[in-house]
Amino acid sequence: MLLGQAEILGTWKTIDDVDGQASSHVQLESRDGKVYGKVVKLLEVADDVVCELCEGANKNKPVLGLEIITDMKKSGDSYKGGRILDPENGKTYKCRIQLVDGVLEVRGYIGIVALGRTQKWYRVN
């Protein structure tokens, strides 16, 4: 585990940036020096919902247990270089994760960071 990485590892409650509702719990873990995240609990939908709009290997996979964050690497005060999957629309975006005052700011974007959306995630104790 890289120095500083432990601060973002663990389980986080995701908050939808559109309606402000808590939607899931995502567990962030370290593998081979990178951070990955999978859905470990669904809050607003049934546990058997699948990723209908996903493509490739994730097509029709259950959202519960789905790895939605991949290959994030520490870069300064944030994590970059990886991807985030939005199970609602099946699209994958570039991702930046940053811990700000105990809140995880997760930004999915296309092209440049300015063209994206940020969700705030809160640690689950």
C-alpha positions in Angstrom: 0.0 0.0 0.0 1.3 3.4 -0.9 1.8 6.1 1.7 -1.4 8.1 2.0 -3.5 5.5 0.2 -5.0 4.2 3.4 -6.9 7.5 3.9 -9.2 6.7 1.0 -9.5 2.9 1.4 -12.7 1.5 3.0 -16.4 1.8 2.4 -18.0 5.1 1.1 -21.7 6.1 0.8 -22.3 7.5 -2.7 -24.5 10.6 -3.1 -26.1 11.2 -6.5 -25.0 14.6 -7.8 -28.4 15.1 -9.5 -31.0 14.3 -6.8 -28.8 14.4 -3.7 -29.9 10.9 -2.6 -27.6 8.2 -1.2 -27.6 5.5 -3.7 -25.0 2.9 -2.8 -21.9 1.9 -0.7 -18.7 1.5 -2.6 -15.7 -0.3 -1.1 -12.3 1.1 -2.2 -9.3 -1.3 -2.0 -5.7 -1.5 -3.0 -4.4 -4.0 -5.5 -0.8 -3.8 -7.0 -0.4 -0.2 -5.9 -3.6 1.0 -7.5 -7.1 1.7 -6.1 -10.2 -0.2 -7.2 -13.8 0.2 -6.1 -16.8 -2.1 -6.1 -20.5 -1.7 -5.2 -21.1 -3.6 -1.9 -24.6 -2.3 -1.1 -27.5 -0.8 -3.0 -29.7 1.7 -1.2 -32.4 2.9 -3.6 -32.9 -0.2 -5.9 -33.3 -3.9 -5.5 -30.2 -6.0 -4.9 -30.8 -8.0 -8.2 -30.7 -4.9 -10.6 -28.3 -5.5 -13.5 -26.2 -3.1 -15.6 -28.4 -3.3 -18.7 -26.7 -0.4 -20.5 -23.2 -1.6 -19.8 -21.1 -3.0 -22.7 -18.7 -5.9 -23.0 -18.0 -8.1 -19.9 -20.2 -5.9 -17.7 -23.4 -6.2 -19.9 -26.2 -7.5 -17.7 -23.9 -8.1 -14.7 -25.5 -7.5 -11.3 -24.6 -3.9 -10.1 -24.1 -5.4 -6.6 -20.5 -6.5 -6.6 -19.7 -4.6 -9.9 -16.2 -3.1 -10.0 -16.9 0.6 -11.0 -13.5 2.2 -10.2 -10.4 0.8 -11.8 -6.6 1.6 -12.0 -6.5 4.8 -9.9 -3.0 5.9 -9.1 -1.8 8.4 -6.5 -0.7 11.7 -8.1 0.0 14.6 -5.7 -3.1 15.1 -3.4 -5.4 13.1 -5.7 -5.8 9.8 -7.5 -5.9 9.8 -11.3 -5.3 7.7 -14.4 -8.2 5.3 -13.8 -11.8 4.9 -14.9 -15.2 5.0 -13.3 -18.3 3.2 -14.6 -21.7 4.8 -14.2 -24.1 1.7 -13.9 -27.1 4.0 -14.6 -26.0 4.8 -18.2 -23.4 2.1 -18.8 -20.7 4.6 -19.7 -17.1 4.7 -18.5 -15.4 7.9 -17.8 -11.9 9.1 -16.8 -11.8 9.6 -13.1 -10.2 11.8 -10.4 -10.6 11.1 -6.7 -9.6 13.6 -4.0 -10.1 13.6 -0.2 -11.2 17.1 1.0 -12.0 17.6 4.7 -12.9 13.9 5.1 -15.2 13.9 2.1 -14.3 12.0 -1.0 -14.8 14.0 -4.2 -15.2 11.6 -7.1 -15.1 13.3 -10.5 -16.0 11.5 -13.7 -15.1 13.3 -16.9 -14.6 13.1 -20.7 -11.4 14.6 -22.1 -10.5 17.3 -19.6 -11.4 17.4 -15.9 -13.5 20.6 -16.5 -15.9 18.5 -18.6 -17.4 16.3 -16.0 -19.5 15.8 -12.8 -18.4 15.5 -9.2 -20.1 13.4 -6.5 -19.4 13.7 -2.8 -19.0 10.4 -1.0 -19.0 10.0 2.8 -17.2 7.3 4.8 -19.3 4.5 6.2 -18.2 3.5 9.7 
